[in-house]
């Protein structure tokens, strides 16, 4: 695993843990909950931007001939 994947995984795990911990108390700490959610979303965003789109692959595999190819 490279460093980027480890950082993403740690951000997701730590952010989720902070968000759950902040919400579990009787007196919810709003700022801690927001920080946990932001860290969680940061990790998810960084992970998802490295996944290629399925539509990029389909653009080159078109079965319709254009008029310029004749």
N, C-alpha and C positions, 0 to 999 in steps of 0.2 A: 504494500500500500504506500502510495506517495503521501507527502505531507499535506497536500490540499484535501485529500479524502479524509484524513485523520482529523483535520481542523473542522471540516463539515460535520463529521460524525459527533465530535465532541460538542460542537455548538448545538446540535439537535438534542443530544442527551442532556446537557447541562441546562439548556433553555427550557426543555420540557420538565426537568426536575424542579427548577426554580418556580415555574408557573404552577406546578402541582403543590409545592410547598407553600407558596404565597396564598393559595386559595384554600388550603386545608385548615388554616387557623380559624378560630372563632372570629377574630378581628382581622379581616382581610387587609393585607398590605397592597394597596393599589399600585404603587410605584414598582414594587418587586414583581408583581404579576405582569405589568406592562414590560418590564425589562426581560422577564423570562420569555414572554411571547415574541418580543422583538428578536431575541437571540435564537429562538426556535425557527422563526421565519427566515432569518438570515441564513441559517444552516440549510434549510429546505431550498431556498432560492439558489444558493451556490451549488447545491447538488443537482437541481433540475436544469440549470443552464448548461451543464455538460452532457445532457442526454440529447441526442440528435432528434430532430423532428421526423415523424414518419412521412410527412409530405415532401421533404427534400428528396427522398429516394424515389417517389412516384413521378416526379417531374421528368426524369430521363426515360422512364418506362412507358411512354405514351404509345398507344396503338393507332392513333388517328394520324394519317399522313397529311402533311400540309401541302399546299399547292406549289410551294417552292421546291419541293423534292423531286418533281417530275423531270 
